[in-house]
């Protein structure tokens, strides 16, 4: 190929890369907003436990597909399980078996924009705590225990900060605030300007405020006993998030760091004995005055 033509081809290819790269970069905020708002949906694959019945809970403008499960023997309370991001109520089956046997009714449901529930987008507690409040309105017998993991833990803490009906909270792998965890999880090529624009697009699309999604802020007004659990090597949501929430809690609290556990790995082994003892103690303790 003549030298002049080689130079033209190289220049043309470089120009094309710049144009394509520019177009891709211009789309990054929209891609980021979409990734934040629309986690993958997965329907429950676990069969409904025999002690449960299908229920449609009315959330804040959405229908929530769930299970209501009856405990065995003398009633000890009602436990509401809240799943993590891109999960569904199917992950509650082991928890249902564990807590129904000693007398807890258990409620589990697909969060908005998850599983088989309605809703276009996940807002990480901004609207989900309103959904949870309406689910709690259907409970006839307390005391109420909230148990959540990851997203569910964050929703539980945000609702507990404004709902005195909650007797205890078990929160595994929570984030302390949406802004921080979203920045930590953003791809390395996202600049702060791109991330901020993605936040703006997400807020405009779904009418919520990223800054308002903060379990750490909610923790300051929680009076119920709170057990925080986090994997010591969680790189997706580092344990510093639970440490910040722990520091903000004014009432009875405990933080368990599970050695060698990553994200979605802290609820295993002996930690369940700690959970059992914590719930027992929390429900038998006198109410903390507000």
N, C-alpha and C positions, 0 to 999 in steps of 0.2 A: 504494500500500500504506500503511495507517495506520502512524503513527510507532511505536506500541507493537509492532506486528507486525514492523517492520524491526528493532527492537532485539532481539526474541526470536530472529529468524532469525540475526542476527549472533552473538549469544551462543551459540546452538546450533551454528553452524558452527565457532566458535572452540573450543567444547568438544570437538567431533568431531576437530578437528585435534590438540588436546592428547592425546586418547585414542589416536588413530592413531599420533601421533608417539611416545607413550610405549610403545605396543606394538612399534613398529619399533625403538626404542632398546633395548628389552629383548631383542630378537632379534639385535642387532649382535654380541655375543660369539660366538654360535653360527655366524652367517654368517662372521665372521672366521676362526674355527677351521676351518670347512669350506673356505674359500678357501685357507687355508694347507695343509691336508692333501690336498686333492683337486684338483690342477691338471688342466686339460683333457687328455684322452687323444687322441692322433693316431697312427694306425697308419702304418707306413712306406709311402710312395708310390713311393719310388725302387726300381727293380728290383734284385734281389740281383746283385752283381758276379759275373762268371763264375768268378773265382778263389776264391769263397767257397762255403761250404756252410751250410745251416741247422743250428743247434745249439740245444738246450735246456740251459741252464746251471742247475744247482741252486744257488739262493741260500739265504739264511737263512729257510727256511720258505716260499719262493716259487719258482716256475719263471720263468726269465728267457729270453725268446726272443732269439736272437742269431745272429750270423754268425762263423764262423772262416775266415779267409782266409790262403792260403799265399803267402809272398813268392816272388819270382823270383830265381834264381841262388843265390849263397852266402848262407847264413843270417847275418843281422846282429843279430837280436833279435826280440822280440815287443812290439808296441805295442798297448795297450788303450785304446780310445776311449770316453769317457764323455760323453754328450750333456747338453744343458741342460734346463731346466724346460719341460714340455709338448712336448718334442721326442721323437725316437726314433732308432733306429740308422740310419735312412735318411740322416741328415745326415753319416754317415761315408763315403759313397761316394767323394767326392773325396780324402779322407785315405787311404782304402784304396789308391786308384790311385797316390797320391804316394809312399807308403811301401813298398808291396809291390814296386815296381819295383827299388829298391835293396837288396831282400833282407829286409825286415821282414815277419814274419807279423803279421796285424792281427786283433784281436778287437773286435767291437762288439756291444752288446746293449741292449735296451730296459730302462731302469731300472725298479725296482718301481713299480707304479701308473702306468706309462707304456706307450705303445704296446700291444704284445700280451703284455706280461709280466703275471704275477700280482701280487697285493698290493693292499690297499685304499687305502693312503695313502702319501704321500711324507713322509719324515722328515728329508730334507736331509743325510743322511750318518750319522745315528744307527744305522739298520739297513742303509743302503746300503753302508757300508764293510764290513760283514760279508758282504754279497752279493759285493762285489768281491774280498774275501779268498778266498772259495770259488771264484770264477772263476779267480783266479791259481793256485789249487791244481791246475788242469787244464793249466797250461802246462808243457810238458816241456823247452823250451829257452829260456833267457834270452839276454842280459839283458832286463829288463822295463822298458818305458817307459810311463808313464801320461800320457795327453793328455786333458784335460777342459775343457769350456767351461761357465761359469756354475755351475749345480748340479753338473755333472760335475767341474768344477775343484775345488769344495769337497769332494766325495767323495774325489777323488784325494789331496788334501792330508791329509785326515783318516786315510786308510788308510796313506799314506806315513809318517805319524808313528809307526806301530807295526809296520811290515813292512819288514824289511831286504832282502827280495828285490827291491825296487824300485830300479832303477838310475838313473832320471831322471824328472822330472815337468815337464810343460808345462801350466800352469794359466792359462786365459784368463778374465778377468772374474769371479774368485772373490769371494765375500763373506767377510768376516773372522769373523763370527759371526751365527747365525740371529736372535738377539734384535734386534741393531742393524738389520739389513737389513729385517726384518719391520716394525719400527717406522717406518723410513724410507719404506717402501712402503705403509703403512696409509693409508686415505682420510683426508682432512683433518678429517672430522667424528668420527673415532674419538678418544676421550679416552684418556689413559694407563690409566685404570681399565678401560675397555672392552677395550683391547689386552691388559692383564694377564689379564683374565677369559678372553679368547679363547685365550691361551697355556695357561691352566689346563685349559680344555675339551679342547684339542688333545692335551695331555699325558695327560689321563685317558682319552681315547678310544683313543689308539694306544700308550700305555705307553712313552713316551720323555720325555726331558728337553730342553727348549729350550736351557737353559744348557750342556748337554753338546755341542751342535752348534757347534763352533768351530774352523774351519781355522786361525785365528790361534793358538790354544792348541796345536793339533797341530803347527804349524810349529816350535815350540821343540825338538821331538825328531826332526825330519827331518834325516837325514844325507846323503841323496841330493841331487845338484844339482837346483835348482828354477829354472825360467824362468817368471816371471809376466808376463802380457800384459794390458793394460787400455786401453780407449778413454779418451782425455783428457776427453771430454765425455759420459761415461756418466752419465746422471741416474737410471737405475733402480738401479744398483749403483755408486755413485761410486768413483772410483779410489783414494780414501783406504782402501778395504777392502784392495786389493792392497798399498798402502803399509804398512799395519799388519802384514799377513802377512810382507812383505819384511823389516820390522824385526825380526820374531821369529825368522827363519831363521838358524841358526848355521852352516850349511854353505855350499857354493858356490851363488851365487844371482845372478839378474839380473832387473831390472824394466824392461819396455818399455812406455812410454805412447804409444799410437798417436794422432797428432794428428788432431783432427776426427772421431774414431770414437765412436759411441754404443754402447749395449748390443747385443751380438751382431754387432758390426761390426769388432772389433779383429783378427780373423784374416783379413787380406786383404793383397794386394800384397806388398811387400818383406819383410813380417814373416815370411813363410814361409822366406825365405833365412836369417833369423836363427834360426828354429826348427831348420832343417837343421844349421846350424853348431853350435848349442847341443847338440843331441842327439849329434852326432859327437864333440864335445869331452867331453861328460859321460860317454859310454860308454868313452872311451879314457883318462879320468883315473883315477888311483889311488883306491882306496876310502878314504873318510874314516873314520878310526877312531872308534868309539863311546865 
